[in-house]
Amino acid sequence: MSEIAKEQAYVDDLFARLDEEVSTANERLRQVQLEVDPANPDADALIRRETEYHALNSKLDRLNLAQLGLVFGRIDIDSDDPENPVPGHPELDRRYIGRMGLDVREEGYRTLLLDWRVPMARPFYLATTAQPEGVTLRRHIRTKGREVTGVDDEWLSGEHAGEGLEGVGGESALVAAMKAARTGHMKSIVETIQREQDLIIRDETRGVMVVEGGPGTGKTAVALHRVAYLLYTAREQLTKSGVLIVGPNRTFLDYISRVLPELGETGVVLSTVGDLYPGVHGAAPESLLTREIKGSEEMVTILREAVRAHQTLPDAPVELPHGSLRLLVDAAMVKAARTRARRSRRPHNEARAVFAEHLIELLAAQLAKRIGEDPLGGANLLSRADIDQLHDDLAEEPGVEKLIEEFWPELSPEGVLRGLLEDAAAIDVAAAGYDDETREALWRPEGSAWAASDAALLDELAVLVGLPDEEKAEAQSWDEQIEDAQDALDILESSASVDDDDLGDIFDAEHLAATDVISAKELATRQLVRDSRSTAERARADLQWAYGHVIVDEAQELSPMEWRMVFRRSPARWMTLVGDTAQTGSPAGVDTWAATMEPYVGTRFRHHELTVNYRTPVEIMEVANAVLARIDPDATPAVAIRESGVPVRFLPAGSSWETPAEGLTKVIDVSNVTEIKGLEFDHVVVVDPKQIVEASPQGWQDLYVAVTRATQTLTVVGELPE
């Protein structure tokens, strides 16, 4: 029997067991849906049913997704207690590696397939001839659907050591994957994870980790596989708190969207940094100067002043009617209340209560003096209780509420930001300490659409202004539901068609009233719509959600204001940040990781570097490295390991070109160069590189990104700038 046939028989058995699990889960799901009587539901039974229902659906999702390349590798490894001894070699354990774990329950849960994330599977990725990790043979198993199409063997130790190895640049599973045509969606690298990538994926750091690497080093793939690994090893924590992945644009998010499901993980929130503020999808174009200013941390000061500008003082004393009397509210009274509110250090809307309380106290004192003053010069005739009553009466006066709204209005982040950016006078007040060029760059016409940079400003304003207390709102809503339920029961009682006295002796027993059958709280509970959304769905809609782990791809693009927004979503500071400062295209992006991280974690972050370029052929990297030298002469390029045999084509400006018949081709010019970060294509045509460089202060970085997107061929139309 051939090796392919042997592996096919093993794979057939794995799929048979997987099908059985799917069938069992589906049958249980059918039973669960029938277990509660819809006509007379029990609240506890409903909760149990919903919990099991969602758990079964989640399990079915994992089982179905795992079928996409269920098994992809095998190792024969030294073991003191082999679970699956290799025939003829009882000292070796045969371990199959795949996307999920499967075992034989009737044989004491003997392992048939190891989840790639478990420690026992790790030698599959770490083993080399220099460091075999006890592995004698490593086999890559290629499948299409449920069919085994091929195997590649690498002998790492023993008498056959070195056989089947052509080096990392040979026709290995890795290079075969890199040469495969692009589809417009990112592919999983779970079958081909390399040693330096595996060390990052399984890093146990519970703080901030920065992963730096040049084009083609697999930064994004490593980050996504790290998510899958963490969701496996810290499932209980991350299932409740969720994982956030921030990418540079929606095209990129669509590009990576299939990788996590193929790894067997769902329920992760994918977002651009501009979409992190719910309800705002910024797309309006902005100048580089505007983006730079709005991205700088100076905006914290400007936004704080914009909020304070709404905390006003009267230009002249305001007369407040109260009965037959007239009270006066002057600037000194309002300023005293404003000072008290500001010193509370609460967000504006929360501090409004402090402002109102102190202003009413001052008004009550003024009123007490007017009506309780002793004409003989003695002590005020009103007691403390009398003054407290005056306070309460004033608090209900419409005129007082109007004054509070005038001098300390309730604000929204959106209202404050529009009021600032669409009003030159408001900008002059909030940005009084900045030059004319800065103030002019901030202004935009009234009614302008949101820009991507606005999300971070709105998020900052949400902190300065304050958001509604969700728990308090939910408690109030629950109390209102109970009140409504009690009203319904009262109506039932009052509208009963039979009076107790009319029953006479017909029934010598008590009749049941509505309140005898159900209480208001129980009735409200039955009407309660339970939140059955997933963690990801709830997190996506909640501005204040604290994620268990945050991944930021192309992290070098984030501005200081955007970093503030991202770190708010990770109070535990457990993050994986991947990027390359040589590719920074944002005018307010990262220059150095140390300077960027210092405000949040000081020097307490872990730094990894990826050194091997798996994607980009040597021929293309020769051109790219010349561009890199213009960006950073001291930079050490990642080592390209693959040759395509096709030199870079240089065509005169204005030339036409032929699009290859096979593979994915992308034409990149100044109009779309900022939209292709993180993406890859088989063939790339870069048009007018000189224009790309001259269009932005980060033009060389943009060109570097453009010429490193190809996995096969590169064509340059127009001369490279000197």
N, C-alpha and C positions, 0 to 999 in steps of 0.2 A: 504494500500500500504506500502511495506517495505521501510526502509530508503534508501536502495541501489536503489530501483526502483525510489524513489523520486529524488535522485541525478542523476540517469541515464536520467530522463526526462529533468532535468536542463542542463546536459552536452550535450544532444542531441540538445537542442536549441542553446547552445553556438557554437557547431560545424556547425550547419546550418548557423548561421550568419557569421562564419569564412569562410565557403565555398562560401558564397555570396560575401564577400570582395575579395577573391581570384579570383573568376570569373569576377568581375567588373574590377579588376586590369589587368587581362589577356586581356580582351576586349579592355581596354584603351591602353595597350601595342601594340596590333595589329593595332589600329588606328594610333598611333604615328608613327609607321614604314611606314605608307602609306602617311603621311602628306607632305613629301618633294619630289619634282620631281627630281629624280636622274639625269635626262638629263640637268636640268638647276637649280642646287641648289643655294639657297640664303644663304650666309654665316650666317646671323643672325638666319634664320630659322633652319639651321643645328645645331647651338649651342643650340637653344631652344629644338630641338628634342633630342639631345644627353643628355642634362640635365634631361629632363623628362624621357627619356628611362632608364637612370641609376638609377634615383629615383624610378621608378616603379619596376625595377628588385630588387633593395634593399628592397623595401616593400614586394615583393613576397617572397624573402628569409626569411624575418622576419615572415611573415604569415605562411609559410610552416614549418619553424623550430618550431614555437610556438605550432604546433600540437603534438609535442612530450611531452606528459604530460601537456596538455593545462591547466587543472585545478587540483589542488592538495589539496586545503584546504578551510575551511569556518570558520568564526567567527560570533557569535551573540554578539554584543557589545552595551553598553549603548550609547545613542546618543540623543542630544536635537532636532535634525532634521533628523530622519532616512530617508534614500533614499529608502531603501527596508525593510519596517517594518516586524518584525517577527509576523506571525499570532498568535493572542492572547496576544502578548506582544508588543504593539505599541511603548514602550520606547526603544526597541532594534532594532538595524540596522543589517541586515544580509549581510555580505560581503563575496563574493567568491574570493579566491586568486589563481592566476595562473601566467603563463609565459608572458602574455601580457594583455593589457586592452581591453575590449569590452563594447560598450554601445548601447543604443536604441535611434537612432537619432530622430525617430518619437515621442518619449516621452521626449523631452527636454534633450536628451543625458543622460538618466538614466543609471547608471552604472550596468552592468551585471557581469563583471569580473574585478578585480583590478590587475594591474601589481604588482608583489611582491615587486617592488622597491619603490612604492609610499608611502608617510607617512601614509596614511589610512590603509595600509596593515601591518604596522610594529607591531601592537599588536599581530598578529598571531605568531610572533617569540619571543616577549618579555614577554608575559603573563605567570605567574606562579600562584599557589594558594596563595603564599605570596604577590605577586604583580600582581593581575589579569589584570591591565590596563583597567578595565571596561569590560573585556570579561567574559561573562557567560559561553558560550560553545565554545570549539575549536574542529573542526572536521578535521581529516586527511582523504582525499578521495584518495583511491588507484584505479588507472586505468591501463588498458592494451589496448593500442590503443585508441579506442573510447568507450570502455566498462568499466563501473564502476565495479570493482571487490570486493571492500570492503570499510568500513568506520571505523574509530577509533575515539571515542568521549572522550573528557576530559572536565569535568565540573570544572570550575575554581572559580566561585563565585555563590552566590544565595543558595537556599535550597539544591541543589544537589552537592555543592562544594566538591571536592575530589573524586567524583565517576569517574570511568574509568581511574584513574591515578594509575600506578603501579610503579611510580618512574622512574628516568631516566635510571635505569638498567633493567627495565621490558620490556615486549614485546611491546614497543612503536614503532611508525613509524621509529624513529631514530635507535633503536637497530635492528629492522627487516632489515633496509637498511644495517647495518654493518654486519649482519650475511649472507647477500646474497652473493653468489659465485662471485669471481672476474672474469672479462672478458678480462683483458689485457688493458682496457681503463678506465680512471677515470670516476666516476659517479657524476652527479650534486647532491649537497646537498640542493638545493633550497627548497625542501619540509621539510627538517629537521634542518634548521639552528637553533642553540641554542643561548641563550641570550648573552653570552660573545662573540660569533662569530658575532652576529648581530651588536653589539656595534662597532666592528672593521670595518665591511663591510660598515657601514653608517657613519663612522667617517668623519667629515667635514674638517679635517686637510688639508691644502693646501701646506704642506711642506713634509719633509721626515718623514715617519712613519715606525718604526721597530716593527715587530710582531714576538715575540719569543715564542716558545712552543716545548715541547718534541715530541717524535714520537706519531703519532696517534691523535694529537690534532686538526687536520684539517687545518693546516697552509696553505697548497696549495689551498684547497677548498675555504677557506676564501679569499685568494688573488684573485682567479678567480671570485668569486662572487662580490668582491669589484670592479673589472674591469667592470663587467656588470652593477653594480650600478652606477659607475661614468660615464659610457657611456650613461646612461639614464639621470642622473641629470646634466651632463655637455656635452651633446651631441654635441651642436654647436661647442664648442671649440675642443673637442677630435675627432670629425669627420674630422676636418681639419688637426689637428696635429698628430693624431694617438696615439696608445698605444703600447708600447713595453713590451713583457714578456720575460725575460731571465731565462732559465732553465739550469740545470747542464749537460744534455746530450740529444741526439736526441731521445733516447728511452723514456725519460721522456716527451719530447715535444709531441711525438706521443701518449703517455699515456693520456695527458691532452687535446689533440687537439679537442676532441668532446665536452668538457664541455661548452666552450663558445658558439658554435653554438646551443647547446641544451638550453642554457639560452636565446637564441634569439639575440646573438651578433656575428657579423663577422667583418672582416676587421682589426683584431689585428695582429701585427707582433710577431711571436714566433721565438726565436733564442737562440742558446747556446751562451755563452760569446765568444767562439772561432770563431763563425760565424758572429760576429758583424762587422768584417772588410770584406766588399764585395769582393768576388772572392777568398777568402782564407778559405779553409776548412781543418783545422789542424787535422791530425790524427797520425802523427809520434810519437812513444813512446819516453819518456825522463826520465832520472834519477830523483829521488826525489831532489837531490842537484841542478840539472839544473833548475827544475821547481821552486825551492825556490829562486834561484838567479834571474831568469828571471821575477819572480813575485814581487820581492822586488822593492821598490821605488828608490833604488840605480841605477836601470837601466835608470832612467831619466838622471842622470849625464853621464852614459856610452854612451847612445845614443846621447846626445848633443855633447860629444867629438867625436863620430864617424862622425857626420855631419861636425863639425869644421875641422876634419882631411882632408876633401875634399877641404877646402879653403887654398890652398897651396901657397908657395912662391918659386920663381926661385932660384936654387942653384947658378946660375951665371947669369950675365946680358944676356938678350935675344935681338938679333938684329932683328929689324923690318924694312923691306924695304918699302920705300914710295917714289915712283918715282925714281929719281936718288939719293935720300938721304937714310941714314940709321939711324933710331932712336934706342935708347937703352932703354930697359925696365929692370930696376934692382929691387932687392928685396925691397928697400925702397919705390919705387913707388907702387908696388903691395901691400905692407903692409899698406901704407897710404889709398889706396882704400879699402882694406879689413877692416881696422878699421872703416872707414866711413860706410861701409855696415853693419858691426856688430852692430854699435851704433844705426842703424835705428830700431833695435829690430824686424825686419820683419822676416818671415820665409825665409829660405835659398833661395828658388827659386825667391821669391819676392825681396829679397835684392840683387839679381844678377844685377838688373837694376841699383841700387845705386852703386854697385861695378863698373859696366861697365861705368857709367856716369863719375865717379870720375877718373877712369883710363884714359879715353879718354880726359878728361880735362887736365890731367897732360901731356899726349902725345901732345895735341894741344899746350900747353904752351912751351913744348920742341921744337916742330916744329916751332912755331912762333919766338922763340929765334934764331933758326938756320937761318931762311930765312928773318927775319925782323930786325935783329940786325943792329944798326947804326954803321958803321965802324968808325965814328968820336966820338963814345961814347955817343951819345945822346939817347933819348927815342926810344923805338922800333917803327919802321916805319909802323907797321901794326895797323889798327884800330880794335876796338872791333868787328865790323862786319866781318873783315877779319879773326880774330881768330875764331869767331863762324863758319865761313865757313870751316876753317880748321878742326874744331871739327866735323862738319857734314860729311866732306870728309873721315875723319879717321873712323867714325862710320860705313861707308859702306865698309871699307877695309876688305877683307877676312882674312888677317893676324891678324887684331885686334880681330875679332870674334873668331879666333882660340886661341888667348891668353886668352880671357875671359873664353872660354870653358875649357882651361887647368887649370887656377888658381881658377875659380869659376864655376864649371860645373853645369849644370842642373841635379837635382837628382830626384829619385823616392824612396818612402819608401822601396819598395821591393829590389831595387838595393843596397841601403845603408845597409839593414839588412843582405842580403846575403853576401855582401862585408865584413861585420863585422864578422859574426858568422862562415864563412867558410875560414877565413884567420887569422891564429894565430898572425901574425905580426900586423894586424889591431886591434885585441883584445888587444895586448900589449900596443898599443898607446891609445886606448879609455879607457881601464881599467887599466891604469898605476898605479893608487892609490890603487889597490886591490891585494890580495895575489894570489899566483900561483894556489891554488885550485880553486879559483873563475874563473880565466882566463881559466883554463883547462876545467872546467865544461861548459863554454860558447861555446867552439869550437865544430864544427861538420863537417863532410866531405862535400866536394863540391858537389852540386846537391842534397842535402838532401831535403826530403819532408817537408812541413810546419808542425809545431807542434801547438797544441791548444794555447800554451803560446805565440806564435808569433803574434797572432792577436792584443794583447794589445801593443806590441812593434811597430808593423806597424802603429797602430793608433797613437801612440805617435810620430812616425817619420812623419806621415802625418801632424802633427801640426808643427814640427820643420822644415820640408822641405817645406811644403805648397802645397796646392791643386790648380788646375786650377780655375779661377774665372768663375763659371757657368753662372752668369748673363751676364758677358762680352762676354763669348763664345757664348751664345744664341743671344745676340745683333749682334755680328759679323756675325753669321750664317744667321740671318734675313736679314742683309744688303747684304750679298752675294746672298741670294735667290732673292732679289729685282733686283740686278744687272743682275742675270741670266735671270730673267723675261724680263728685258729691252732689253737684248741682243736678246732674242727670238722675241720680237716685232720689233726690228730693222731689223732682218733677214727677217721677214714677209714683212716689208715695202720695203726692197731693192730687194726682189725676186718677187715683184708683177708682174704678167704676162701682165698686161694692163697698158700702160702709159697714163697719163692724156691727153696728146695731141692727142693720138689716138682715144679718145672717140668722138672728134669733136662735131657735133650737135646731135649725136644719143640720148644722154640723156641731156636734158637741166637742169641738177641738179648735185649736188655734189655727188661723190661716197664716201662711208665710208671706211676709212683706219682702220687697226687694232687698232691703238692708239685712234681712235675716239670711239671705242666700249669698250675698257678696258684699264686701266692704268697698269703700271708695278706692282704697289703695289697690285692692285686687282687681277692680275694674280698670283702673289706670294701667296696671301691669299688663292686662290682656290687650290693651290698645297700643302698648309700647312697640314701636318699630325698632327691632334690634339691629345694631350696626354689624352687618355681616361682611363688610369690606375687608380685603386683605390688608396686611400691615403696609404694603407698598401703596395701596390706594389711599389709606388714611394718612400716611406720611406725606404723600404728594399734595394733599389738600390742606395740610397744616403748616402754617408759616413757622410755628415754634417747635416743630418736631425735632427731637434729638436722635440722630442716627447713631447706631452702634459702630458703624465703620463707614468711612467716606473715601472714595477713590476719585482722584482728579487726574484726568489725562490731558496732555498738552498743557500741563500746569504752568509752564513758563508764560502763558498768555494772560494769566489773571493779573488784574490791577490790584493795588493795595486795598481799594474799597471792596473789590470782589473777594479778596482773601478774608476780610472782616466778615463778609456774609457767609462764606463757606465755613469758617471756624465756628460761627454761631451754631451751625448745624452739627458740630462735633464737640460738644462740651467735654467729652472724655479724651479728646485729642488722640483718637485712634484712627490714623489716616495713612493712605498710601498715595504718594504724589509722584507722577511720572512725567518726565519732560526733558527738554534739551535747550539750554539757554542760547545755543548757537542758532536755534530756530525761532527765537522770540520775534514775533511780528507785531505785537501790540505796542503802541506808543507808551503805555504805562505798565508794560510787562516786567518779568523778572530779569534782573541783572545777575544777581548772585542768590543762591539758596540761603546762605547764612543771613544775609540782610533781610530777606523776605520772612524767614521763620523766626527771627529774633523777637519780634513783639509778642509772639504767641507761645513759643516754647524755649526761647533763649537758644542755647546751643544743644539742647536735649532732643536731637533728632538723628535718626540713623540714615547713613548715606550709602547707597549701592551704586555701582557703575556697571553697565553692560558694555562689553568690549568687542563683541563679534557681530558683524553685519551679515545677517543670513539672507536678506532680501535683495540687496542691490549688487549687480554684477561689478566686477573689478573695473571693467571698461568705463562704466558710468561714474564710479567713485573717483576715478582719476580726475574727471572734470569737477565733480562735487568738492573734492578736497582742495582744489585750487580756489574755489569760492570760499570754503571754510577758512582758508589761510587769510583771506581778506577780512573776515569777521573776527577771528581770533588766531593770530599767528602762533600762539603757544598751545593751541588745542591739539590733542592727540586723536586722530580719526579712529573710529572703530575699524577693525580689520575685516575687509570683505573677503569671503571664502569661496566665492563662486565666479567663474568666468562664463560669459555667454557666447564668446566667440564673435560677437557682433560689435564693431566699434561704433562710437557715437557719431551720428551724422550731423555735419554742420552745413546749413544751406544759407545762401545770401538772403538778406531781408526782402520780403515780398514774394519769395518763392512759394510754390505750391508743393505739396507732399502727398505721398501715397499712404493711405491707412492700411495697416496689415490686415489680411483677411481673417486671421484668427486672433482671439484674445480681446481684452478690454483696452480701448485707446482713449486717452484723455488729452485734449488740447488745452494748454495752460497759458494765459496771458495776464496782463495787468488787471483785467476786469474780474478774474476769478481766482487769483493766486492766493487770496486770504481764505478761500473756502475749501481748500484741498488738504488742510492739515490732518495728519493721521490716516489719510487714505492711501491706497496703492493701486496701481494699474499695470497691465502687461506692457503697454507701450505709451510713451509720453512724448508729446510735441510741445516744446517751449517756444513761444512766439515773442520776438522782440525782448530779449532779456535785459537790454539796456533800459528800456522803458520801465520794466519792473523795478530795477535798482533805483532809478531816479524818482519813482513815484512816492517813495516813503523814506523816512530816516532809517527804517528797518528793511530797506530794499534788498540789501545783500542777504539778509536772513530769509526774505521771501524767495529770492532766487535759489538759495540753498535748498529750501523745502521743495521748490518746483522740480529741480533736476534730480531729486532723490526719491521721487514717487514711483519710478518705473522698476519693474522686476525683470524685464527682458530687454527692451530697446529704448533709446533716447534720441530724439531729433531736436536740434536747436536751429531755429529760423531767425537769422540775424546775428550780428556780432556780439560776443560777450564784452561787457564794459572793461575798460583798462583798469 
